[in-house]
Amino acid sequence: MSIELIRLLLDFGLVVLIWMIQCIVYPSFRYYPAKNLIAWHKVYTARFSVIVIPLMLGQIGIAVYQTILLPSVYTVISLIIIIFVWLATFLQFVPIHTSISKGIVSEKLLVSLVNKNWIRTALWTLLFIYSFIFYFLE
């Protein structure tokens, strides 16, 4: 299996996950009473991390590898998009999830979670489309 195909599969996995999160998981948080959300959120984040962390690490690892060993416009732009996703994740979403885990839950916070997540949804979608086009046109 080629490194390009592995990269495409990682990008696909992450785009599917982010759309499920955006359309199903994050909006559902507003339907939980705060006490139940806090309890569920701890379980959810632990379970979800087991899936998303390896995918994100694989994606950035391959993108760095491709950029160093096979530099092209595609690899550089891909790496920039991935870096923006990581920055959004650690600067915006980790703090929001930390607040929820600590019991700091409000309607405003949950609406913000959904609204801000459109950034990652758009970036991962753009990245997958870009990788798909690159893989099949190269």
C-alpha positions in Angstrom: 0.0 0.0 0.0 1.4 3.4 -1.0 2.0 6.2 1.4 -0.3 8.3 -0.7 -3.1 5.8 -0.3 -2.6 5.5 3.5 -2.7 9.3 3.7 -5.9 9.4 1.7 -7.5 6.8 4.0 -6.5 8.8 7.1 -7.9 12.0 5.5 -11.1 10.1 4.7 -11.4 8.7 8.2 -11.0 12.1 9.8 -13.4 13.8 7.4 -16.1 11.2 8.2 -15.4 11.6 12.0 -15.6 15.4 11.9 -18.9 15.4 10.0 -20.4 12.9 12.5 -19.1 15.1 15.4 -20.4 18.2 13.7 -23.8 16.9 12.7 -24.6 14.4 15.5 -22.4 14.5 18.6 -21.8 18.2 19.4 -25.4 19.2 18.7 -26.7 16.4 20.9 -24.8 17.9 23.9 -27.5 20.5 24.2 -30.1 17.9 24.9 -28.4 16.5 28.0 -29.0 18.0 31.5 -25.7 19.5 32.7 -25.1 16.7 35.2 -25.6 14.0 32.6 -23.6 15.8 30.0 -20.6 16.1 32.3 -20.7 12.4 33.2 -21.2 11.4 29.5 -18.5 13.8 28.3 -15.8 12.1 30.4 -16.7 8.8 28.8 -17.1 10.2 25.3 -13.7 12.0 25.3 -11.9 9.0 26.6 -13.4 6.7 24.0 -13.2 9.2 21.2 -9.5 9.9 21.9 -8.6 6.3 21.2 -9.9 6.7 17.7 -9.0 10.3 16.8 -5.5 10.6 18.3 -4.0 7.8 16.2 -5.7 9.2 13.0 -4.4 12.7 13.7 -0.9 11.5 14.5 -0.8 9.3 11.4 -2.1 12.2 9.3 0.5 14.7 10.5 3.3 12.2 10.5 2.7 11.3 6.9 2.2 14.9 5.9 5.6 15.9 7.5 7.2 12.8 5.9 5.8 13.8 2.5 6.8 17.4 2.8 10.4 16.6 3.8 11.0 13.7 1.3 8.6 14.5 -1.5 8.2 18.3 -1.3 5.5 19.7 -3.6 2.8 22.3 -3.6 0.4 19.6 -2.5 2.5 18.4 0.5 3.2 21.9 1.7 -0.5 23.1 1.4 -1.6 19.9 3.1 0.7 20.3 6.0 -0.4 23.9 6.4 -4.0 22.9 6.6 -3.2 20.1 9.1 -1.3 22.6 11.2 -4.3 24.9 11.2 -6.5 22.0 12.3 -4.1 21.2 15.2 -4.0 24.8 16.2 -7.8 25.1 16.3 -8.0 21.8 18.2 -5.5 22.7 20.9 -6.3 26.5 21.2 -10.1 26.3 20.9 -11.5 22.8 21.5 -9.2 21.4 24.2 -10.1 24.4 26.4 -13.9 23.9 25.7 -13.7 20.2 26.4 -11.7 20.9 29.6 -14.4 23.3 30.7 -17.1 20.7 30.1 -15.2 18.1 32.0 -14.8 20.4 34.9 -18.5 21.0 35.0 -18.6 24.4 33.4 -21.5 24.0 31.0 -23.7 26.6 29.5 -25.9 26.9 26.4 -23.6 29.6 25.1 -20.6 27.2 25.5 -22.3 24.4 23.7 -23.5 26.6 20.8 -20.0 27.9 20.5 -18.6 24.4 20.3 -20.8 23.6 17.3 -20.2 27.0 15.6 -16.5 26.9 16.1 -16.2 23.3 14.9 -17.3 24.4 11.4 -13.7 25.6 11.0 -12.3 22.1 11.5 -15.1 20.6 9.5 -14.3 22.8 6.6 -10.5 22.4 6.8 -10.7 18.6 7.1 -13.2 18.5 4.2 -11.0 20.7 2.1 -8.0 18.5 2.9 -9.8 15.3 2.0 -11.0 16.7 -1.3 -7.5 18.0 -2.0 -6.0 14.6 -1.2 -8.6 12.8 -3.2 -7.9 14.9 -6.3 -4.2 14.7 -5.8 -4.3 10.9 -5.4 -6.4 10.2 -8.5 -4.9 12.9 -10.8 -1.2 12.2 -9.9 
